[in-house]
Amino acid sequence: MIPRGAGMPGSELESLLQQFSQSLEEANRELLDAVRSELRDLHARVGALEGELQVARMQIEALQQSAREPRVADQPEKVAEPPEPARSADAERIAEEIRQRHKDIWQLQNAGESPAEVAKRTNRPQGEVELIMRLMRQRGTPGTGR
C-alpha cells in the first residue's frame, strides 16, 4: 500500500494504478491470444508433418515390398538352341563358327548372368555382349538364319 501524501493526491494515484492495471490486463490478453494463435499454427504444422510422415512410411513399405518381389525384367531370358534348318555346307560351317565364337556368352546368359557380368567374364565390351544377347533372343542362337 502506498502512503497518502507521498507527492500525489490519493485519487490521482489510484487512477494511475487502475490505468496501469488495465494496460497490464490488456497486454496479458494480447499475449495470451498470440500464444494461442501460435499454438494453433504449431498444431496444424505438426498435423501436416504427421501426414507427410505417414505417406513416407507407406512409400517405404511399398518399396520394401517391391524389393522383396522378384521382377521379371531382372531375370534374364534363357535361350534354347533351336533345331537347325536345312543349309548349304558353307552356311552350316559359318553358323557353327559363329555359335562356337559366342558359345561362352550363350552359356553365361543361360546361367542367368547379366550383360555386365558376361562382359566382365568374357573380357568383351558390354555393348557387344548386349548386342549378341539381343540377337540370340531374336534368332535363337547366332547364325541360325531365323
Beta strands, then each sheet from edge to edge (+ up, - down):
end
